[in-house]
Amino acid sequence: MSQRDKINVLFVCMGNICRSPMAEALFVDQVERAGLSERFHVDSAGTGGWHAGEPPDARMTATAQIRGISMSGAARQVTLDDLGAFQYVLCMDSDNLHNVRALGDGDATIELMLSYHKQCGETDVPDPYYGGEEGFDRVYELLDVSTAALLKSLCARHIES
């Protein structure tokens, strides 16, 4: 199956070293456990390019590892081409949503990640970069629920229909 035939999902935060790579890692893990790896192409990016080429934040990586989730890859900046290559672009907060939409027109459905977390009552995944360890735990918890709900939704739209 070519990438064009897959369900293409992009997670976006500001620098692509904390929230969006965590969402990517969680979603990939859930897709793999569901036996659907060949049906999805998953990536992450940041609206800013200052961390381009860097690995995920060590604190976020440690938070993931404690829970058995592996994070890898290198930060990159989101581009207008991404809005044509990905069907779904999930932004971590309202600022990033605005910045992605400002890139221009594309075919992607651009949404807030927490629109899939019906119980939290928040719209933005908080940026843990300048906070303490508890912020990374909170991001993990929010994204774990949100990515599972996203997978369920996408399966209902594309696989079970």
N, C-alpha and C positions, 0 to 999 in steps of 0.2 A: 504494500500500500504506500503510495507516494505521500509526501508531506501535504500536498494540495488536497488529497482525499481524506486527510485526518481532521479531527476536531482540534483546531489550533487555539491555544489559550496562552495569553501573556499576562503576567502579573507585574504591576508597576508601582514603585514608590519613588522617593526622592533621589537617593544615591545608589540604589540597587545593591546594598550590602547588608540590610537588616530584614525589613518586612517582606519585600517582594521575593528575595531568594528563599525565605522561610516558607512563604505561600507556595512557591514552586516546588520545594522539597516535600512539603506535606501533600500537595496535590499529586505529585509523581508517586509518592508512597501509596496513596489511596488508590490511584489508577492501577498500579502494579498489583496490589492486594486483590483488586477486583478482576484481575486477569484481562485488563483492557489496554495494556501498553501499546499495542499496535494500532489502536484507534485514536490515540492522542499525540499531539506534539505540544510540549509545554516549555515555556521559557520565562525569563523575567528581565526587567530593564528598569532604568531610573530616568526621571525627567531631567536630572542634572548629570553632567559627564565628568565631574571632578574625581570620582572613584573608578573610572573606566580602567579595566584590566585588573583591579584588585579582587581578592577573594572575599567571600562573605565575612562580616564582622565576627571576630573570635568569640565574643559573648553570645551572639545569636547561634553560632555553630555549636558552642558548648551546651546551650539550652536545648538544641535539637538532639545532640548526641545523647544527653541524659535520657531522652525519651525514645531512643532507637531510630532517630531520623538522621539520614546522612545529607549534608549540604556540601555542594561543590560549585564549580564554575567561577566565572569572572564577571565583574560588573560591566555593564554597557549602558549606553544611553538609548532611549526609545527614539524611533525615527518615524517620519511619515510613511515610509515603506511598511513599517510594522502594522499600520492601520489597514493595509491591504492584505498583508500576509496572515494576520491573525483574525479569526472570527470573533473572539472574545478578548477584551482587554479589561482586566480587573484592577482598579486603582485603589490604593490603600487609604487615600484621604481626598477631601474635596479640592485641595490645592493641586494635587497631582491629576485629578480628574479634569480640572480646568486647563492645566498645562497640556495634557494629552489632547483634549479637544481643540486646543489652540494650534496644534500642529497642522490641522487641515482636515479635509474630507477623506474618508476612507470607508471601507465596507464593514469595519469592525463594530460590534456592539460594545460600547464603552460604559462600564458601570462601576459603582463603588463596591468593593469587596464585602463590606458588612451588610450590603443589601441582601446577602444570603444568610445572615445570622439574625434570625427573627426574634431571638430572646434577649439580645444585649441592649437594645434601645439606643445604641450609638451609631453614628454614621462613619466616623473615621477610626482607622486602626492607629493608635497612638505611636509616635516615633520614639523608640526606646533609646536612641543613640546617646543622648545626653543625660539619661537617667540611670537609676540603679538596676540591679539584677532583677528586681520584681517587675520592671517594665518589659523585659525580655520574656519572662514567664507569661505575663498578660497577653503579649502579642501572640505567643504560641497558642494560648488557650482560645483566643478570638479566631485565629486563622485555622486552627484544627476543626472547629465547628463550621466555619464558613466554607472551607474548601470541601468538606464532606457534603455539605448542602449543595454546593456548586456542582460537584460530580453527579449527585443524584439528579439535579435539574438538567444537566447536559445529557445524561443518559436517557432521561425521559423524552427530551427533545429530539435526539439524534439516533439513539440505539434501540430503544424500546418501541419506537413508533413505526 
